Amino acid sequence: MANQTPENATEGEPVIHGTLEMLDDRVSLRFELNLDHAVESVWWAVSGPDELRRWFPGAVGWTPEAEETFEAGGAMLEVTEVDAPHHLAWTYAGQLQSFELAGEGDGCKFAFVHVFDDFPLAAQTAAGWETISRDLTLIFAMDI
């Protein structure tokens, strides 16, 4: 599954590349963005409680730290890995979600991965994450 490519992107719109792959007999969605912002700024947008409220389905008040758990949006979230400002992973409603950030020139490469047990649910969720990826690029453009 590929989203916009540079050839068909609307001028001014972010180019988002998504893939649907198998990972250890599970379905994995991966979205990648190249951003014109430093890793530290993007890290804050995906881990800061006030920024997270802008795009995540439940408000969270967290540190974040590994093994931290809380209820968010009607489901349990458990932080599984934190390597600030480059990697953050959690399970939300039993599904693994992770963020990877790597410096690239003056900006960074941002990747989001969501792993599912259910292929139809992954395909259905892909459009939602594409929308959230677009929203995140707008948040980065306005606030960072």
C-alpha positions as CSV (number, residue, x, y, z in Angstrom):
1,M,0.0,0.0,0.0
2,A,1.5,3.3,-1.0
3,N,0.1,6.7,-0.2
4,Q,1.0,9.8,-2.0
5,T,4.1,9.8,-4.1
6,P,6.0,12.9,-5.1
7,E,4.6,12.5,-8.7
8,N,0.9,12.8,-7.6
9,A,1.1,14.8,-4.4
10,T,-0.9,18.0,-4.2
11,E,1.4,21.0,-3.9
12,G,2.0,21.8,-0.2
13,E,0.7,18.4,1.0
14,P,3.0,16.1,2.9
15,V,4.2,13.0,1.1
16,I,3.4,10.0,3.3
17,H,4.5,6.5,2.5
18,G,2.7,3.6,4.1
19,T,3.4,-0.1,3.8
20,L,1.4,-3.1,4.9
21,E,3.7,-6.1,5.7
22,M,3.7,-9.4,7.5
23,L,5.9,-9.3,10.7
24,D,6.2,-12.6,12.6
25,D,2.8,-13.8,11.3
26,R,1.2,-10.5,12.2
27,V,0.2,-7.6,10.0
28,S,2.3,-4.5,10.3
29,L,1.4,-1.0,9.1
30,R,4.4,1.3,8.7
31,F,4.2,5.0,7.9
32,E,7.3,7.1,7.2
33,L,7.6,10.9,6.9
34,N,10.6,13.1,6.2
35,L,10.3,16.2,8.3
36,D,12.0,19.5,8.3
37,H,12.3,19.5,12.1
38,A,14.9,18.3,14.6
39,V,14.4,14.9,16.2
40,E,14.0,16.5,19.7
41,S,11.1,18.7,18.4
42,V,9.3,15.8,16.8
43,W,9.9,13.6,19.9
44,W,8.0,16.2,22.0
45,A,5.1,16.2,19.5
46,V,4.6,12.4,19.9
47,S,5.5,12.1,23.6
48,G,4.5,15.3,25.3
49,P,1.1,15.0,27.1
50,D,-0.3,18.2,25.7
51,E,0.7,17.4,22.2
52,L,-0.4,13.8,22.4
53,R,-3.9,14.9,23.3
54,R,-4.1,16.6,19.9
55,W,-4.0,13.4,17.9
56,F,-4.1,10.3,20.2
57,P,-7.6,8.8,21.0
58,G,-7.2,9.3,24.7
59,A,-5.7,12.0,27.0
60,V,-2.6,10.8,28.7
61,G,-0.6,12.2,31.6
62,W,2.7,10.4,31.6
63,T,6.4,10.6,31.8
64,P,6.8,8.3,29.5
65,E,8.7,5.5,31.1
66,A,9.0,1.8,30.3
67,E,6.4,-0.3,32.2
68,E,4.2,2.7,32.8
69,T,0.5,1.8,32.4
70,F,-2.8,3.7,32.3
71,E,-6.2,3.9,30.7
72,A,-6.6,6.0,27.6
73,G,-9.7,6.3,25.4
74,G,-11.3,3.2,27.0
75,A,-8.3,0.9,26.6
76,M,-5.1,0.1,28.5
77,L,-1.8,1.5,27.3
78,E,1.5,0.0,28.5
79,V,4.8,1.7,27.6
80,T,7.2,-1.0,26.5
81,E,10.3,0.9,25.3
82,V,11.6,4.4,25.7
83,D,14.9,5.6,24.2
84,A,14.4,9.3,24.1
85,P,14.4,11.0,21.6
86,H,14.7,8.2,19.1
87,H,12.3,5.3,20.0
88,L,9.0,5.0,21.8
89,A,6.8,1.9,21.9
90,W,3.7,0.9,23.7
91,T,0.9,-1.6,23.5
92,Y,-2.6,-0.1,23.2
93,A,-5.6,-2.4,23.5
94,G,-3.1,-5.3,23.1
95,Q,-1.6,-3.9,19.8
96,L,2.0,-2.8,19.5
97,Q,2.5,0.8,18.3
98,S,6.0,2.4,18.0
99,F,7.7,5.5,16.8
100,E,11.2,5.8,15.4
101,L,13.0,9.0,14.8
102,A,16.4,9.5,13.1
103,G,18.3,12.6,12.3
104,E,18.5,13.3,8.6
105,G,20.3,16.5,7.5
106,D,18.6,19.5,9.3
107,G,15.4,17.4,9.8
108,C,14.5,13.9,10.7
109,K,12.9,10.7,9.4
110,F,9.8,9.8,11.4
111,A,8.4,6.2,11.3
112,F,5.3,4.9,13.0
113,V,4.5,1.2,13.1
114,H,1.2,-0.5,14.3
115,V,1.2,-4.3,14.5
116,F,-2.1,-6.2,14.3
117,D,-3.3,-9.8,14.7
118,D,-6.2,-9.2,12.4
119,F,-5.6,-8.4,8.7
120,P,-9.1,-6.8,8.0
121,L,-8.7,-4.6,11.1
122,A,-5.2,-3.5,9.8
123,A,-6.5,-2.6,6.4
124,Q,-9.5,-0.7,7.9
125,T,-7.2,1.2,10.3
126,A,-4.7,2.2,7.6
127,A,-6.8,5.1,6.4
128,G,-7.2,6.4,10.0
129,W,-3.4,6.4,10.5
130,E,-2.8,8.1,7.2
131,T,-5.2,10.9,8.4
132,I,-3.4,11.1,11.7
133,S,0.0,11.2,9.9
134,R,-1.3,14.1,7.9
135,D,-2.5,15.8,11.1
136,L,0.9,15.3,12.7
137,T,2.6,17.0,9.7
138,L,0.2,19.9,10.2
139,I,1.0,20.1,13.9
140,F,4.7,20.0,13.1
141,A,4.3,22.8,10.5
142,M,2.3,25.0,12.8
143,D,3.9,24.5,16.2
144,I,7.4,23.3,16.0
